[in-house]
Amino acid sequence: MMQEQLNQLIELGIQKQATDFHFVLYQNSLRVLLRGRNGMEEVHSAAIGLRLFHYLKYIANLDLGNCDKPQSGGFQLELHGQTLFFRFSLITSFDKETGVLRILNNHSRICLDDLSSEKKQTAIFRRWTRCRSGLVIFSGPTGSGKTTTLFALLDEIAKLGTAKIMTLEDPIEIHDSRFVQLAINETGGFTYEEGIRQLMRHDPDVIMIGEIRDSYSAKMAYRCALTGHMVFSSIHARNAREALKRLQELGVDKQEWQNTLTAICAQRLYMRKNNEKERICIYEILEGTKLQSALEDKEIVDHEDIEVKILQAVEKQLISKTAAQGDLYTETF
């Protein structure tokens, strides 16, 4: 019974292209939301209730006698011939219990040529996949398509068959047998620090670090690039210039980044206007002399930041004003 209800929930997630479900338990009342292609939306279904919420704790192997402590666990299931992987995280506040069910491999795989409608940007992406060393960092909020872009680049590199690719992720969201993929497990002692240490012992050519989230991962991304590896990673920042500031706040100075940083790429992901089945990704790229100017806090000549790119997409009727509004930080409409 519970398995059937879980299957119904997952099928809804696949239909909505959801990345995760959010559960909020307050005074014995459960509210469920999903993060899909149109952002967060509430889920209304008689099949989804408290019993399913508790069942998720059970199959994720959480410590049911210690639910006051933040926990996370995982499980997998077969649905329509596909193996799906999940992570369930639980946290309890003084009056609420909240859980997040993440669908780890519900990402659409796309090739490098489909990332951008601008041929110039596609050529830049392809050039990065031919680099022997350097560091490319993608920035954007949750749901902006960073993982999709990163794996499109790794896929292009893997097609060449000449490089050993290793990734360090928390969690692994897209499984690929051509890579060596390491999953962070803080509970088991496999931290980012330990993961990078072990990864470097296996002599990779290309390294993907899922996210630069602290000073240690920032410094290790820099060191990996400095020692002759090609490194791809992501960071949470509003635009390319703010990503640079964030990197410096994490303890690596401008001079060090000048020696290793190949490019910063900010991005956003939207549904194409009048076609909800198709997505469009918008990119802002800083590299070469433009990146150098940004590192030196100079004016960047002939550069369009992510907000300008978004406005251009609205003007060209590629995306709707409503979708764009949440990513524009000045009064534009």
N, C-alpha and C positions, 0 to 999 in steps of 0.2 A: 504493500500500500504506500509506504513512505517513498520507496524507490520510484513508483509511478508518479507521485507528486513531484519528486525531484526532477524526473525526466521531463515533465511538463514545464517546469520552471526553466530548465536548460534549453529546451526547444524554443521557448519564448525569447530567451537571451540570444540564441543563434538568429532567430528571425529578425530581432531588433539590432543585430550586430553589436550586442552589449559586450563591454569589457568586464563589468562586475555588477553584483547585486548588493544593495545595502539594506540591512535589517536594523530596525530600532525598536527595542522592547521597552515600553513605558507603562507601568501600572497594568500589567497583564494584557496590554494591547500592542499588537505587532504591526509596524508600518514597514512596507517593503518598497524600495525604489531600485531602478536599474539605470546604469549609465550607458546610453546607447548612442546612435548616430545623431540624435537630436538633443543630446545632453541628458540631464537627469529627468526621469519621469516616474510617477508612482505606478505600482503594479497592483491591480485589483483582481483577485482570484480567490474563489472559495477553497481552492486546493492548497493555498499557501497560508499556513498558520503556525501556531506555537509548536506543534508536534514536529513540523518540518524543520523549524529553527533548531530545536533540540537534536533532531536527527543529524543535522549538519555537524554539530559539535561531536557527535558520536563517530561518524564515518571519517571525520578529519583527525581522529585520535587525540582529541583534547582531553585534558585532565578534568573530568566532570565534577570532581570533588573540590576543585580549586578554581572555579570560574571567576573569582574576584581578581585573579592575576591575568594580565594580558597574555594571550596565547595565540599561536597560529599552527595550523597543520594542513596536510594535503591529502588528496585522494584522486583517483581517476575512474572513469567509467566509459563504457562503450555505448555509443549512440549512433544508430544508422550506419554501422560499419566503421565509424571513426572513433579513435581513442582520444578522449578529452581529459585534460589535466586541470586540477583546481587547487586553489589555496583558500582556506577559510581562516579569517582572523577575528578574534573576539577581544573586546575590551569592555570593562564595566566601570561606570561612574557612580556617583552616590545615588542617582535616581534612575539611571538608564543602563541597559545592556545593548551593546551594538555589535553587529557582525558584518563583515564584508566577504562575500564569496567572489573570488577573482577567477575568471575563465582565462587560463593561461595561454591557450593556443587557439583562440578564436579570431586571430588577426588574419586579414586578407593578405596573401602573398602577392606582391606585384614586382615586376622587373624594373630595372633601372630606367629604361626608356619611358616607363609610364609614370615616373615620379613627378615630372614637371611638363607643362605644355610649352615651356620656353626652351628652345634647342640649345641656347647658350648655357643655360643651367645644366642641362643633361650632359653637355660636353665637359663641364666642370666636374660633375659627379664622376664621370668615366675617368677623367684624369686622376682624380683622387685614388681610384682603385688600382692605378698603375704606379703609385708612389711606393718607393721602397722603405721610406721612413717619414715620420711626421706625426701630427696630431690634428684630427678634425673633431670638433665638438658641435653637437646639435643642441639648440635650446628651444624651449617652449613649455607651455603648461601641460598638465595631464591631458591625454587625449588629442595631442597635436600631431601625432603621427611619427614621433621620433623613432620608436621601435621599428615601424614599417620601413622608414628610410634607411636606418642602420642595416637592417637585414637585406634590403635590396642591394646595398653596396657590397655586403659580404657575399651575397649570391653571385654578383658579377665577378668578384675576386675568385670565388670557388670554381666558377666555370673555366677559368684559365688553367686550374689544376697545378699551379706552380708554387703555391704558398700554403704553409701550415697556419690554419686559423684557430684561435682559441678565444673563448668568451668567458666572462665572469659576470653573472647575472643574479638578480634578486627580485623576482624569481625568473626561471627560464620561461619565456613567453612564446617563443617560436622554436620548435625542435627541428634540428637539421643534422642529419647523419654525417655530413661532410665536415662539420666542425667538432672540436672538442669543447663541450659546454660544461662549465662548472657552476653549480648553484650555491649561493651563499646560504649557510645554515648557522645562524648565530647561536642557537641553542646547543648545537653539536660542536661549537667551537670553530667552525669554518667561517671566519670573518672575511671581510674584504682584504684586510692586512694579510691574513694567512693565505687567502686565495691567490693574491698577486704574487706572493712569495713562491707558492707551489707552481703557479702558471709559468713563471720565468725559468724554472728548472727544466721545462720541457721544450725550450728553444723554439718558440713560435715566431712566425714572420709577421703575422697580423693579429692584433689584440683588440677585442671589443670589451670595454668596461661599461656595463649597463648604465651606470649613473655615477657622476662625480658628486658625492653628497657631503664630503667632509675634507678636512685638511690632508689626511693621509692619502685618500684616493686621488686628490688633486696632485699631490707631490709624486705619487707613483705613476700616474698617467704621464707626467712630465718626464720622469726618469726613464720610463719604458720608451718614449719617443726619442729621448736623448741618446739611448744606447742602440739606436738603429732599427727600432720596430715601427711599424705603421699602426697607429692607435686611433680607434674611433670610440667616442663616448658621448654622453649627453649630460645636460645640466638644466635645472629649472631656472629660467630667467625670461624676462619679457621680450627682449630683443637682443641683437648681437652685441651691442655696446654694453648692455647691462650684464650679459654673460661674461664679458671681459672683466668687469668690475667684481663680479662674484668670484671669479677665479683668483683675482688678486686678494680678495678678502679671505680666501682659503689658504693663504700663506705662501704662494709662489709669486715672486715679483715680476715686474714688466720685462726686465732684461732676460730672465729665464724663459718667459713665454716667447720672446722674440727669437730665441734660439731654436724653438721646437714647434711652435704653433703654425699649422698650415692654413687653417681656416676656422671661422665660426659661422654657423649657419642657423639662423632663427627660422621657425616654421609654424604654420597653423594648418589645420585640416578642417574642411567644410564639406557639407553636402552641396553638390552643384545645383544651382537654382533651376527649378522646374524639372529636376530629375533626381529624386531622392535615392535612386539606386547607384548613383555615381558620385564619387568623392573627388575633391580637388585640393591639392596641397599648394600652399603659397610659401615661398622661400625668400629670405634675405641672406645674402652671402657676403661675408667679409673675408677677403684673402689678398695676398700680394701687397701692393702699395696702399690700398684702402685699409687693410688690416694694420699695416705699419702706422698709418696716420692715427687710427683708433688707439693703438698702444701708446702712442706719443701724445694722446689727448689733443690732437689737431683736428681741424675741420676735414671731413671726408668729402672730397670733390667728386661730383657726379655719382652720388650714391643714393639709392632709394631704400629707406628702412622698411621694416615689416608693416608699419601702419600705412605708409604710402602704397605699398604693394596690395594691401587689403582694400584700400579705397579704390585703387585701379580695378581690382576684381569686381567691386560693386558697380563701378561705372560701366564696365564691359558686360554687366548682367550675368557674370559667372556665378556670383554668390549673392544672397539676399542681404539687405540692410540689417534685418533683424539678426541674422547669424553673425554678421560682422561687428555689431555694436558692442558685444562683450569684450572684444579685443582692441577697441579703440579708446585711447585714454585722453583724447581731446574732444571738444564739442565740434563735431564734423557734419552732423545731419540736422 
